[in-house]
Amino acid sequence: MRAKSFTITFVVLAVVIGGLSYVQFKVKPAMIAGFMSAPRPVNGVSVEEARPESWTPRLAAIGTFKSVPGIDAAGQLAGIIAEVAVKNGQDVRQGDLLFRIDDASEQADLKSNAATLKNAEIAYQRQQSLTARGVASQSNLDAAVAARDTAAAAVERAKVIIAQKTITAPFSGRVGIRKVDVGQYVAAGAALISLQQLDPIYIDFQAPEQFFGDLALGQTVTAQVDLLGGIKVSGKIVNLDARVDRDTRTLLVRAEMANPDKKILPGMFANVDVEAGKSRDSVTLPRTAISYSLYGDSVYVVAPDDAQKGFDGPLHAERRFVRLGETRGERVALQEGVKSGEKVVTQGQIKLQPNAAVKIEPDTGLPPQNPRPLQ
């Protein structure tokens, strides 16, 4: 019985081992050979030819609108607000009254000093007449002159104090929301209301130091204000800072722009664009053609398998690493990697491998989206 059981076990093991060997050395190699001999799958892709374009170097930056001049109107003297002559958000002209601080005490001093001046003037004229007739001495006349001048100075001082308690607009512009009301006590130098000149308006932005040689006074600056529906305004560079910030290595640039509708307010931001430098030729591609990675940016270029048949025959996709330049809208300039006229994959490259078989299909992609603001 033992011998019989051993024989049966041996036969079963031999059959199993033989079957596994047959699968490993016969069936599996045949399957692999079949897979290897199968035709490669052809991937449909959309392509576009790389084209040459002449681009003028542009400086793109984020700018902030600024009112020049723009101030917080304040009084030189302390006191109680006696009159508010301006409404919130009102446009004012230079010299218009904004606030008046109570000056009743100064008005009384002015009347007293004016009376003293009148009396001193009469005394001076009397002493001048007596001196001319030789009745009074020259010293009396000098004392009368000094008294008259002192009284005149007191009158002028009272007028100056009254004027300092009358706050007027130093320039034309638009006032903001007032910070005080009638009857409120204000300290000397306390801000009463903001006053901003809105037309023209200025925009400040930072330029990298490498653009310093390409920037000059009078250059055209275009600003797109996304907060106002993307309107664009143009102006000229009017100031370049006298130093480069050592922390950011940037240069402060200021441009002046017309704002006749006064819709643009100080503090708003805008996307600034400045043409700086000479135009140069570049090979450009759509941004959708670029595959970005930590190992380098690359594109897939479609090439024919047979040079004689060209693009009428089988095609494959070659992966090429590229060096990118400037980006404008939906196009990117290349510094190297692709020649003008070569067909580059713009859609479908995510499913490609180097030297994968491809076929060109019509571009069925979505239209490009509007660029987001550079906040």
Phi, psi and chi 1 to 4 in degrees:
 res  aa     phi    psi   chi1   chi2   chi3   chi4
   1 MET       -  -39.6  -68.9  -63.4  -66.9      -
   2 ARG   -64.2  -42.0  -72.3 -176.5  177.3  179.9
   3 ALA   -64.1  -39.6      -      -      -      -
   4 LYS   -65.6  -42.2 -173.9  175.7 -179.0 -179.9
   5 SER   -65.0  -39.9  -61.5      -      -      -
   6 PHE   -63.3  -39.7  179.3   78.3      -      -
   7 THR   -65.3  -42.5  -58.3      -      -      -
   8 ILE   -64.3  -43.4  -66.6  173.6      -      -
   9 THR   -62.3  -42.5  -57.8      -      -      -
  10 PHE   -61.5  -43.1  178.5   78.8      -      -
  11 VAL   -63.0  -44.1  171.4      -      -      -
  12 VAL   -62.0  -45.4  171.5      -      -      -
  13 LEU   -62.0  -39.2  -69.9  175.0      -      -
  14 ALA   -63.9  -40.9      -      -      -      -
  15 VAL   -64.9  -43.4  172.2      -      -      -
  16 VAL   -64.5  -45.9  171.1      -      -      -
  17 ILE   -63.8  -40.5  -67.3  172.9      -      -
  18 GLY   -63.1  -41.4      -      -      -      -
  19 GLY   -64.3  -43.8      -      -      -      -
  20 LEU   -63.7  -38.8  -68.1  175.8      -      -
  21 SER   -66.0  -38.9  -61.0      -      -      -
  22 TYR   -63.2  -44.3 -179.9   79.1      -      -
  23 VAL   -64.3  -41.8  171.5      -      -      -
  24 GLN   -69.9  -40.8 -179.9   68.7   25.0      -
  25 PHE  -103.2  -11.6  -62.6  104.9      -      -
  26 LYS  -118.3  -58.1  -68.8  -67.5 -175.1  178.1
  27 VAL   -69.2  -48.3  177.3      -      -      -
  28 LYS   -63.4  -46.9 -168.1  172.7 -178.2  178.9
  29 PRO   -59.9  -35.2  -26.4   36.2      -      -
  30 ALA   -66.6  -38.6      -      -      -      -
  31 MET   -65.7  -43.3  -67.7  175.7   62.7      -
  32 ILE   -63.5  -42.0  -66.2  175.0      -      -
  33 ALA   -62.0  -37.6      -      -      -      -
  34 GLY   -66.3  -41.0      -      -      -      -
  35 PHE   -64.9  -40.3  -69.7  146.8      -      -
  36 MET   -68.0  -32.4  -64.5  -65.0  -67.1      -
  37 SER   -84.3   -8.7   61.4      -      -      -
  38 ALA   -68.8  146.8      -      -      -      -
  39 PRO   -66.2  144.1   22.9  -32.5      -      -
  40 ARG   -67.2  142.1  -66.0 -177.4  -60.6  169.7
  41 PRO   -67.3  141.5   24.2  -33.0      -      -
  42 VAL  -101.5  123.4  179.8      -      -      -
  43 ASN   -96.0  133.1  -59.7  -67.9      -      -
  44 GLY   -82.8  130.9      -      -      -      -
  45 VAL  -136.3  158.4  -64.7      -      -      -
  46 SER  -103.2  142.5  -61.3      -      -      -
  47 VAL  -130.5  162.7  -60.2      -      -      -
  48 GLU  -148.9  142.7 -176.7  174.9  -35.1      -
  49 GLU   -76.0  136.9  -72.8 -171.3   -0.9      -
  50 ALA   -67.9  132.0      -      -      -      -
  51 ARG  -125.7  147.8   65.8  172.0 -174.9 -109.3
  52 PRO   -80.6  141.3   28.7  -32.1      -      -
  53 GLU  -139.5  148.9  -67.0 -172.2   39.9      -
  54 SER   -98.7  111.2 -179.3      -      -      -
  55 TRP  -113.6  133.1  -77.2    7.4      -      -
  56 THR   -87.4  129.4  -59.0      -      -      -
  57 PRO   -54.5  135.4  -24.6   33.8      -      -
  58 ARG  -123.1  142.2  -71.0 -177.0  178.5  177.7
  59 LEU  -100.8  117.3  165.4   62.9      -      -
  60 ALA  -105.6  132.5      -      -      -      -
  61 ALA  -152.1  169.6      -      -      -      -
  62 ILE  -103.8  122.1  -59.0  -60.6      -      -
  63 GLY  -111.8  157.8      -      -      -      -
  64 THR  -122.5  127.7  -58.3      -      -      -
  65 PHE   -72.2  144.3  -73.1  102.7      -      -
  66 LYS  -141.6  141.0 -179.4  179.0  179.6   63.3
  67 SER   -91.2  124.7  174.1      -      -      -
  68 VAL  -131.0  106.6  179.5      -      -      -
  69 PRO   -83.6  157.2   29.6  -34.2      -      -
  70 GLY  -149.6  123.7      -      -      -      -
  71 ILE  -137.9  168.1   63.7  167.8      -      -
  72 ASP  -104.1  109.6  -76.2  -28.5      -      -
  73 ALA   -64.1  135.8      -      -      -      -
  74 ALA  -144.4  158.5      -      -      -      -
  75 GLY   -94.0  152.4      -      -      -      -
  76 GLN   -82.8  -19.4  -65.9  178.9  -93.5      -
  77 LEU  -124.7  153.6  -59.4  174.0      -      -
  78 ALA   -81.2  160.0      -      -      -      -
  79 GLY   160.7 -173.9      -      -      -      -
  80 ILE  -100.8  134.4  -65.2  175.9      -      -
  81 ILE   -67.0  119.3  -62.2  -65.1      -      -
  82 ALA   -99.1  -25.0      -      -      -      -
  83 GLU  -151.9  136.1 -179.8 -177.5   -2.8      -
  84 VAL  -114.1  112.9  176.1      -      -      -
  85 ALA  -104.5   11.3      -      -      -      -
  86 VAL  -135.9  148.1   66.7      -      -      -
  87 LYS  -100.3  155.5  -62.9  179.5 -179.7  179.4
  88 ASN   -60.2  133.5  -64.5  -27.0      -      -
  89 GLY    74.2   14.7      -      -      -      -
  90 GLN   -84.0  145.2  177.2 -178.4  -21.6      -
  91 ASP   -85.0  131.5  -70.1  -28.1      -      -
  92 VAL  -125.8  159.3  -62.6      -      -      -
  93 ARG  -106.3  160.5  -65.3 -176.1  176.2  -85.9
  94 GLN   -57.8  129.9 -177.1  177.8    1.2      -
  95 GLY    94.2  -10.5      -      -      -      -
  96 ASP   -66.2  143.3  -74.0   -6.4      -      -
  97 LEU   -71.6  133.1  176.9   64.7      -      -
  98 LEU  -106.9  -56.0  -57.5  179.6      -      -
  99 PHE  -140.2  155.9  -62.3   91.6      -      -
 100 ARG  -133.1  124.2 -174.3  173.0   59.2   81.8
 101 ILE   -87.3  142.3  -61.7  175.1      -      -
 102 ASP   -50.9  121.3 -177.6   36.1      -      -
 103 ASP  -126.2   27.9   57.5   -0.2      -      -
 104 ALA   -59.8  -42.0      -      -      -      -
 105 SER   -64.2  -40.5  176.8      -      -      -
 106 GLU   -70.0  -35.6  -73.2   73.7   16.9      -
 107 GLN   -63.5  -39.5  -67.5  -72.9   -3.1      -
 108 ALA   -64.7  -42.5      -      -      -      -
 109 ASP   -62.0  -36.0  -70.8  -18.5      -      -
 110 LEU   -64.6  -43.6  176.9   60.3      -      -
 111 LYS   -63.2  -42.9  -67.6  179.7 -179.9  179.8
 112 SER   -63.1  -44.4  174.9      -      -      -
 113 ASN   -68.3  -33.2  -66.5  -27.7      -      -
 114 ALA   -65.5  -40.2      -      -      -      -
 115 ALA   -64.7  -41.8      -      -      -      -
 116 THR   -62.0  -41.0  -58.2      -      -      -
 117 LEU   -64.0  -40.4  174.4   59.6      -      -
 118 LYS   -62.7  -42.6 -176.7  176.9 -179.4 -180.0
 119 ASN   -65.8  -40.2 -175.1   49.3      -      -
 120 ALA   -67.1  -33.8      -      -      -      -
 121 GLU   -66.6  -40.8 -176.9   67.4   29.2      -
 122 ILE   -64.8  -43.7  -66.3  172.8      -      -
 123 ALA   -62.0  -39.5      -      -      -      -
 124 TYR   -63.7  -44.8  163.0   71.2      -      -
 125 GLN   -63.2  -37.9  -66.8  177.0   -2.4      -
 126 ARG   -64.2  -47.0 -176.9 -176.8  -58.7  112.6
 127 GLN   -66.6  -33.5  -71.7  -64.5  -30.0      -
 128 GLN   -65.3  -40.1 -172.5  178.8   38.8      -
 129 SER   -67.7  -43.3  175.3      -      -      -
 130 LEU   -65.6  -39.0  -65.7  174.5      -      -
 131 THR   -66.5  -38.1  -58.2      -      -      -
 132 ALA   -63.9  -30.7      -      -      -      -
 133 ARG   -90.4   -1.2  -68.2 -178.4  -59.3 -176.4
 134 GLY    80.4   13.7      -      -      -      -
 135 VAL   -85.4  -37.4  176.3      -      -      -
 136 ALA  -109.6  155.4      -      -      -      -
 137 SER   -82.0  164.4   63.8      -      -      -
 138 GLN   -66.0  -31.4 -177.5   64.9   34.5      -
 139 SER   -64.3  -36.7   61.2      -      -      -
 140 ASN   -64.3  -40.0  -68.8  -21.9      -      -
 141 LEU   -64.4  -41.6  178.2   61.0      -      -
 142 ASP   -63.2  -39.2  -67.0  -18.7      -      -
 143 ALA   -64.8  -37.8      -      -      -      -
 144 ALA   -66.3  -38.4      -      -      -      -
 145 VAL   -64.0  -43.8  170.9      -      -      -
 146 ALA   -64.1  -41.7      -      -      -      -
 147 ALA   -63.9  -41.1      -      -      -      -
 148 ARG   -63.5  -44.0 -177.9 -160.5   61.2  177.6
 149 ASP   -66.8  -36.5  -68.1  -15.3      -      -
 150 THR   -64.5  -42.3  -59.6      -      -      -
 151 ALA   -65.5  -38.5      -      -      -      -
 152 ALA   -64.8  -39.2      -      -      -      -
 153 ALA   -65.8  -37.3      -      -      -      -
 154 ALA   -64.6  -37.9      -      -      -      -
 155 VAL   -64.1  -45.5  170.2      -      -      -
 156 GLU   -63.2  -39.2  -70.5  -59.3  -39.7      -
 157 ARG   -63.6  -41.6 -176.2  175.3 -175.9  -81.4
 158 ALA   -64.1  -39.1      -      -      -      -
 159 LYS   -65.6  -39.3  -70.1 -179.2  178.3  179.7
 160 VAL   -64.7  -42.2  169.1      -      -      -
 161 ILE   -63.5  -41.1  -66.8  175.8      -      -
 162 ILE   -63.2  -41.3  -68.0  172.6      -      -
 163 ALA   -65.0  -36.7      -      -      -      -
 164 GLN   -69.1  -22.1  -71.1  177.4  -16.9      -
 165 LYS   -91.0    5.3  -72.1 -166.8  171.3 -176.2
 166 THR  -112.2  106.4  -56.2      -      -      -
 167 ILE   -93.4  117.6  -64.1   95.1      -      -
 168 THR  -116.7  165.1   59.0      -      -      -
 169 ALA   -74.0  121.0      -      -      -      -
 170 PRO   -74.0  -15.3   26.0  -32.8      -      -
 171 PHE  -157.4  165.1   53.9   85.8      -      -
 172 SER   -76.3  142.5  -60.7      -      -      -
 173 GLY   174.7 -159.3      -      -      -      -
 174 ARG  -121.4  132.4  178.2  176.4  -65.5  174.0
 175 VAL   -87.8  157.6  -63.4      -      -      -
 176 GLY   -96.6 -138.6      -      -      -      -
 177 ILE   -94.9  125.2  -60.4  176.0      -      -
 178 ARG   -68.9  148.8   67.1  174.1 -175.5  -95.8
 179 LYS  -102.5   -1.0  -58.2  176.0  176.4   63.2
 180 VAL  -136.3  163.3  -65.4      -      -      -
 181 ASP  -131.7  169.3  -69.5  -55.3      -      -
 182 VAL   -60.2  135.7  174.0      -      -      -
 183 GLY    91.7   -7.4      -      -      -      -
 184 GLN   -85.5  138.2 -178.0  175.7  -15.8      -
 185 TYR   -84.0  133.8  177.8   85.2      -      -
 186 VAL  -125.0  143.0  -66.9      -      -      -
 187 ALA   -83.3  162.4      -      -      -      -
 188 ALA   -63.3  130.2      -      -      -      -
 189 GLY    84.9   -1.3      -      -      -      -
 190 ALA   -70.4  136.9      -      -      -      -
 191 ALA   -67.2  130.2      -      -      -      -
 192 LEU  -103.7  -41.2  -54.3  178.9      -      -
 193 ILE  -165.5  150.1 -162.5  169.1      -      -
 194 SER   -87.0  145.9   66.9      -      -      -
 195 LEU  -132.1  121.1  175.7   59.8      -      -
 196 GLN  -126.1  132.4  -51.2  -69.0  -34.6      -
 197 GLN   -84.3  123.4  176.9 -179.7  -73.8      -
 198 LEU  -105.0  -14.9  -60.0 -178.5      -      -
 199 ASP  -142.0  110.7 -174.2   26.5      -      -
 200 PRO   -76.7  166.0   30.7  -36.3      -      -
 201 ILE  -120.7  154.7 -162.9  166.8      -      -
 202 TYR  -112.4  155.6  -66.0   78.8      -      -
 203 ILE  -132.2  130.3 -173.1  168.2      -      -
 204 ASP  -107.0  138.0  -68.8  -10.4      -      -
 205 PHE  -149.6  160.1   58.4   93.8      -      -
 206 GLN   -99.1  133.5  -59.9  -73.2  -16.4      -
 207 ALA  -115.6  133.3      -      -      -      -
 208 PRO   -57.0  147.4  -23.8   33.4      -      -
 209 GLU   -62.9  -23.6   63.0  178.1   -6.8      -
 210 GLN   -68.4  -15.2   57.9  -96.4   32.0      -
 211 PHE   -90.2    0.9  -78.1   92.1      -      -
 212 PHE   -57.7  -43.0  175.7   73.2      -      -
 213 GLY   -69.8  -16.7      -      -      -      -
 214 ASP   -98.8   -6.0  -62.5  -36.0      -      -
 215 LEU  -100.3  142.3  -64.4  173.7      -      -
 216 ALA  -152.4  156.7      -      -      -      -
 217 LEU   -62.4  138.7  -59.9 -178.6      -      -
 218 GLY    94.1   -9.3      -      -      -      -
 219 GLN   -66.7  147.9  -82.4 -176.3  -40.1      -
 220 THR   -77.2  135.5  -59.5      -      -      -
 221 VAL  -123.9  132.6  176.2      -      -      -
 222 THR  -113.8  132.0  -57.3      -      -      -
 223 ALA  -124.3  129.6      -      -      -      -
 224 GLN  -104.5  120.7  179.7  175.7  -29.2      -
 225 VAL  -100.7  100.0 -171.3      -      -      -
 226 ASP   -69.3  -27.6  -65.4  -70.0      -      -
 227 LEU   -66.4  -19.2  -62.4  177.0      -      -
 228 LEU  -112.6   36.2  -60.9  177.1      -      -
 229 GLY    79.6   18.6      -      -      -      -
 230 GLY    79.9   21.5      -      -      -      -
 231 ILE   -64.3  150.0   64.8  170.6      -      -
 232 LYS  -115.1  135.8  -68.1 -174.9  177.4 -178.8
 233 VAL  -127.6  150.0  -69.1      -      -      -
 234 SER  -121.0  154.6  -61.4      -      -      -
 235 GLY  -161.1 -168.0      -      -      -      -
 236 LYS  -125.0  147.3  -56.8  -70.9 -175.4 -178.6
 237 ILE   -70.2  127.8  -66.8  178.0      -      -
 238 VAL  -115.8  -18.4  -65.8      -      -      -
 239 ASN  -148.0  139.7  -73.3  112.8      -      -
 240 LEU  -121.0  131.4  -61.4  172.9      -      -
 241 ASP   -60.9  154.8 -158.0   -4.5      -      -
 242 ALA   -85.2    1.3      -      -      -      -
 243 ARG  -149.5  159.6   66.2 -178.3 -180.0   90.0
 244 VAL  -101.6  132.1  173.3      -      -      -
 245 ASP   -63.7  122.8 -170.8  -67.8      -      -
 246 ARG   -73.5  -18.0   65.1  180.0 -178.0  179.9
 247 ASP   -84.1  -43.5  -64.9  -33.7      -      -
 248 THR  -102.2  -10.9   61.5      -      -      -
 249 ARG    55.9   42.8  -59.0  -59.4  177.6 -169.9
 250 THR  -125.2  158.5   56.1      -      -      -
 251 LEU  -113.9  131.2  176.7   72.5      -      -
 252 LEU   -78.6  128.0  179.1   62.9      -      -
 253 VAL  -122.8  139.7 -176.6      -      -      -
 254 ARG  -124.8  132.2  174.6  170.6  -68.1  174.7
 255 ALA  -122.1  150.5      -      -      -      -
 256 GLU  -107.3  134.7  178.1 -177.1  -39.7      -
 257 MET  -135.1  145.8  -62.3 -178.8  171.6      -
 258 ALA   -74.1  142.5      -      -      -      -
 259 ASN  -141.5   60.9 -174.0   25.9      -      -
 260 PRO   -63.2  -33.1   23.3  -33.4      -      -
 261 ASP   -81.2  -11.1  -63.2  -26.7      -      -
 262 LYS    57.0   35.0  -60.3 -179.5  180.0  179.0
 263 LYS   -83.0  -31.4  -67.6 -178.2  178.1  179.3
 264 ILE   -81.4  128.9  -58.4  174.6      -      -
 265 LEU  -114.0  151.2  -58.9  179.6      -      -
 266 PRO   -57.5  139.1  -23.3   33.1      -      -
 267 GLY    99.4  -19.0      -      -      -      -
 268 MET   -66.8  152.8  -73.2 -176.4  174.6      -
 269 PHE  -106.0  161.6   86.0   94.0      -      -
 270 ALA  -152.3  154.1      -      -      -      -
 271 ASN   -85.5  115.7  -61.4  -37.2      -      -
 272 VAL   -98.2  140.7  178.3      -      -      -
 273 ASP  -134.8  126.3 -173.7   74.0      -      -
 274 VAL  -129.7  127.6 -174.9      -      -      -
 275 GLU   -81.3  117.7  -69.6 -169.8   -4.4      -
 276 ALA  -133.8  116.4      -      -      -      -
 277 GLY   106.7 -177.7      -      -      -      -
 278 LYS   -91.5  150.6  -62.1 -179.7  179.9  178.8
 279 SER   -70.3  149.7   61.0      -      -      -
 280 ARG  -143.3  154.9   58.6  173.4  179.5  -95.6
 281 ASP   -84.4  137.8  -66.1  -28.0      -      -
 282 SER  -141.8  152.3  -57.2      -      -      -
 283 VAL   -90.3  126.5  175.2      -      -      -
 284 THR  -119.2  151.7   66.6      -      -      -
 285 LEU  -135.7  160.5  -65.6  174.2      -      -
 286 PRO   -66.9  150.0  -17.8   29.7      -      -
 287 ARG   -63.7  -27.1  -73.3 -161.0  -59.4  178.7
 288 THR   -68.4  -13.7   55.7      -      -      -
 289 ALA   -81.9  -14.3      -      -      -      -
 290 ILE   -90.0  130.9  -48.9  -62.5      -      -
 291 SER  -104.4  114.9  -62.2      -      -      -
 292 TYR   -94.3  137.5  -57.8   93.1      -      -
 293 SER  -155.2  167.3   72.1      -      -      -
 294 LEU   -68.3  -22.9  -62.5  176.2      -      -
 295 TYR   -87.5   -6.1  -56.8  100.8      -      -
 296 GLY   134.2  153.3      -      -      -      -
 297 ASP   -84.9  142.1  -54.9  -38.7      -      -
 298 SER  -143.3  164.5   62.0      -      -      -
 299 VAL  -137.2  163.2  -61.5      -      -      -
 300 TYR  -108.6  124.2  -79.8   98.5      -      -
 301 VAL  -106.0  127.2  177.5      -      -      -
 302 VAL   -83.1  129.1  174.7      -      -      -
 303 ALA  -135.9  151.6      -      -      -      -
 304 PRO   -76.5  146.7   25.7  -32.3      -      -
 305 ASP   -68.9  -36.8  -67.5  -11.6      -      -
 306 ASP  -116.8  116.5 -171.4  -18.1      -      -
 307 ALA   -61.2  -31.3      -      -      -      -
 308 GLN   -71.0  -39.3  -66.7 -177.8  -10.6      -
 309 LYS   -77.8  -25.2  -66.5 -176.9  178.8  179.4
 310 GLY    66.7 -144.6      -      -      -      -
 311 PHE   -79.4   -0.5  -73.7   91.1      -      -
 312 ASP   -81.6  -16.4  -65.6  -29.5      -      -
 313 GLY  -101.5 -165.3      -      -      -      -
 314 PRO   -60.6  147.8  -19.6   31.3      -      -
 315 LEU  -126.4  155.5  -54.4  175.3      -      -
 316 HIS  -140.3  163.8   65.5  -82.0      -      -
 317 ALA  -109.7  123.2      -      -      -      -
 318 GLU   -97.8  131.4  -60.4  175.4   -2.6      -
 319 ARG   -88.4  128.5 -174.4  179.6 -175.2 -176.6
 320 ARG  -130.4  136.5  -65.0 -172.1 -167.7  174.0
 321 PHE   -84.8  138.5  -72.7   94.4      -      -
 322 VAL  -127.2  160.0  -66.1      -      -      -
 323 ARG  -112.9  120.4 -164.4  150.5   59.2   94.9
 324 LEU   -87.2  151.1  -54.9 -178.3      -      -
 325 GLY  -114.6 -133.9      -      -      -      -
 326 GLU   -75.9  149.8 -174.9 -179.7   -4.0      -
 327 THR  -113.9  130.9  -60.9      -      -      -
 328 ARG  -133.5  112.4  -67.8 -170.5 -175.4  177.8
 329 GLY    61.9 -120.6      -      -      -      -
 330 GLU   -99.3   10.5  -65.5  -60.6  -41.2      -
 331 ARG  -122.9  149.5  -60.1 -162.7   68.4   80.9
 332 VAL  -125.7  134.8 -178.8      -      -      -
 333 ALA   -86.7  138.9      -      -      -      -
 334 LEU  -106.1  137.2  -58.0 -176.3      -      -
 335 GLN   -88.6  -27.9  -62.7 -178.8   -1.2      -
 336 GLU  -166.1  160.3   62.4  179.4   25.3      -
 337 GLY   119.0  -31.8      -      -      -      -
 338 VAL  -137.4  140.9  177.1      -      -      -
 339 LYS   -98.8  156.5  -63.0  179.7 -179.2  179.4
 340 SER   -62.6  135.4  175.2      -      -      -
 341 GLY    96.6  -16.2      -      -      -      -
 342 GLU   -73.2  146.5  -69.3 -173.7  -50.8      -
 343 LYS   -88.9  123.0  -62.8 -178.1 -177.5  -64.9
 344 VAL  -115.6  139.0  179.7      -      -      -
 345 VAL   -71.3  126.6  176.8      -      -      -
 346 THR  -108.0  -21.4   57.8      -      -      -
 347 GLN  -143.9  139.2  -66.7 -177.5   45.1      -
 348 GLY    99.1    1.1      -      -      -      -
 349 GLN   -72.4  -15.2   62.9  -93.0   51.1      -
 350 ILE   -66.3  -23.8 -166.6  171.8      -      -
 351 LYS   -98.7    7.9   57.0 -171.1  175.5 -178.0
 352 LEU   -96.0  152.1  -62.9 -178.1      -      -
 353 GLN  -122.3  159.3  -63.3  -68.0  -28.6      -
 354 PRO   -53.8  132.5  -27.9   35.8      -      -
 355 ASN    67.1   23.4  -62.4  -42.4      -      -
 356 ALA   -72.4  145.8      -      -      -      -
 357 ALA   -71.8  136.0      -      -      -      -
 358 VAL  -137.5  163.4  -63.4      -      -      -
 359 LYS  -136.6  145.8   62.3  178.2  178.9  179.1
 360 ILE   -85.1  127.0  -61.8  176.6      -      -
 361 GLU  -119.5  160.9  -65.8 -178.6  -14.8      -
 362 PRO   -61.9  150.9  -20.2   30.9      -      -
 363 ASP   -73.5  113.0 -171.9   -9.4      -      -
 364 THR  -117.0   20.6   58.2      -      -      -
 365 GLY   -75.6  169.5      -      -      -      -
 366 LEU   -72.2  150.5  -63.3  174.7      -      -
 367 PRO   -65.3  150.5   23.5  -32.4      -      -
 368 PRO   -63.7  145.0   22.7  -32.4      -      -
 369 GLN   -81.9  159.3  -62.1 -179.8   -7.2      -
 370 ASN   -65.8  140.2  -65.7  -32.4      -      -
 371 PRO   -65.5  143.8   23.4  -33.0      -      -
 372 ARG   -77.5  152.4  -64.2 -179.5  178.1  179.4
 373 PRO   -66.0  144.8   21.7  -31.5      -      -
 374 LEU   -82.8   79.1  -57.2  176.0      -      -
 375 GLN   -87.9      -  -59.9 -170.8   46.5      -
